[in-house]
């Protein structure tokens, strides 16, 4: 199955095809087998190259491209509701990246319940390695929105104390000097402080 996915992803796939792929494989890789992260990591290789993309299907309304102006609290609540959704009830209208984020969060949640901390660290390492400081500083508004959605989903899907410092360090490397990004980045810092407080950590 892993080989089939790998061969399929060798060709550049449309957003529609990636969305269908995520719908087909998400429940299988999370329920039929013990959690194996490699297939999702293959998809991460595709997604990280398109991180500045709005992940739109051709002809989809441009309204989907607007980055939400929700408060930090509302952003966290939205992600929590998304992750609380049963696997077999996943919304078919979600973008392929949102479905990927959902699946990765669910897998990290399973690893946490099974006390497989090393697997979580491997996933986090694979994600962080693709975004050193220099690359974070080149992200556009949509890219920052996407990477923050992924980071906060992971932060809420496992023991926060285990990954809080790594996520914090990554956040601190996203520049504040672009006026169109300041609100989004500051909202992320506020959300991070809220998670520190919820987990009774020293902020």
N, C-alpha and C positions, 0 to 999 in steps of 0.2 A: 504493500500500500504506500509506504514511504517512497519507494522508487517511482511508482506511478505519479505521485504528486510532484516529485522532483523533476521528472521528465515533462510533465504538463507545464510547470512553471518556467521551463527553459525558454519558452516562447512568451513574448509580451502579451499578457492577457488583458482584455477590456475589464472595466469596473463591473459590468454586468456578469461576465464570466466568473470573476473573483467572488462576487456576491453569491452566485449559485454554488460555487465550490464550497464556500464557508457554510452555506445552509446544508449541503450534503454531508460534510465531514464533521461538523462541530459536535453533534450528539454522539457520533461514533467514537471519536477520539477521547471523549470525556466519560463515556459510560460503558462501552463494550470492552475496552481494554483498561488495564491499570494506566494511570496517566503517563503518557510519554510526550515529552515536550518537543522532540525533534521536528515533527511535522509542522507545528506552529512556528518553530524557529526558521523553517524554510520559507514560510509565509512572511515572517518578519523581514527576511532579506529582501523580499519584494516590496513590502510596505515602507521600509525605511528609505528606499530610493525614491518613493513617491510622497514623502512625508509632507511636502509643501502643497500637495494636491488636495482639493476638496472631496475627492473620491466620489465624483458625480457620474451617474449613468448619462450617456448622451441624450440630450433633450430634456433632462431633468430641470426643474425650475431653479433659476439662479438664487432664489431665496434660501436654498439650502447652503449656499456659500457664506452666508452672513455668520460671523462669529458671535456667539451668544453674549449678551451683556448681563447675564445673571450675576447675583452676588456670589461671594465665595461659598456661603452656606448653601445656596441654591444649587451651585455647581456640584458640591459634594452629595447633596440629596439626590440630584438627578442620576449621578453615577451609582449611588447605592441602590436606587430603584431599578436601574438597568441590570445590575449584578444579582438582584434578588429574583429576577425573572427566571422561571423554570426553563431548563434547556429545551424541552419539547414545546415551549410556547414562544420561542424566539421570534421577534418581529421580522417578517420577510422584507420589510421596507428599509431596514437599517443598511447603512453603507457597509461595504466589505471591511473597512478599517474598524468601524464600530463593532462589527461582529467578531473581528479578530481580537479586539480589546476585551470584549465580553468573554470569549473562549479562553484567552490567556489568563484573565482574572479568575475564571472558574477552575482552571488547571492549577494555578498557584494556591487557590483555596483548598483544593484536594491535597496538594503536597503539604500544606500546613497541617491539615487534619491528620495526615499520615506521618507527621514529624520528619518530613524529608527536606530539611532546611538547605542542604547542599544543592538540591535541584532548583530551589528558588534562587539561590545565589548565582547559579549558573545562568538562569534565565536573565536575571538582572544584569549580570556581567555581559551577556551577549547584546543586550539592549544598550547599555551605557557605552560599550566599546565603539558603537557606531556614531556616537555623538560626543566627541571630545569638545573642549571649550571652543576651538576655532570653528567647528561645524555648527555648534549651538548659536554662535554669533551671526551666522549667515542665514538662520531660519527666517522665513517670512511669517506673517501673521497666522496664516492657516497652519503652517508647520508647527508653530509654538502651541497653537490650540490642540493639534493632534498629539504632540508629544506629552503635553500636560494631561490630556485625557487618559493616555496610557499609563503615565507615572502614578496618577492619583488612583486609578483603578487597581494597580498593583499594591499601592500603599494601603488600600482598604481591604485587600483580599488576603492578607497574611498578618503575622505579628508585626505591628508597626515598628516596634523597637528594633526589630532585626534589620530593617531597610531604611529607617528614617534618615540616618546620616547620609547615606548614598544619594537618596532622592533630594535631600536638602542641598548637598554639594552641587548636584546637577542644576537645581533651580538657581543657585547663586551665580552660576556661570552664564545664565541667559541675560544679555545686556538690557539696561534700562534707558539707553541713550536715544532710542527711536520713539518719538512721541506717540505713534500709532500703536506701539506695543506696551506702553507703560501701564495702562489700565489692566490689560490681560495678565501681565507678569506680576503686578502688585496684588491682584486678586488671587493668584496662585500662592504668593507668599502668605496672604491672609488665611487661605485654606490650609496651608501647611501648619501655621500657628494653631489653628483650630484642632487639627489632628494631634498635635503635640499636647494640647490641653486635654483633649478627650482621653488620651492615653497616659495622662499624668506624668509627662516628661518635662524636663527643664527646658524652657524655651529660650 
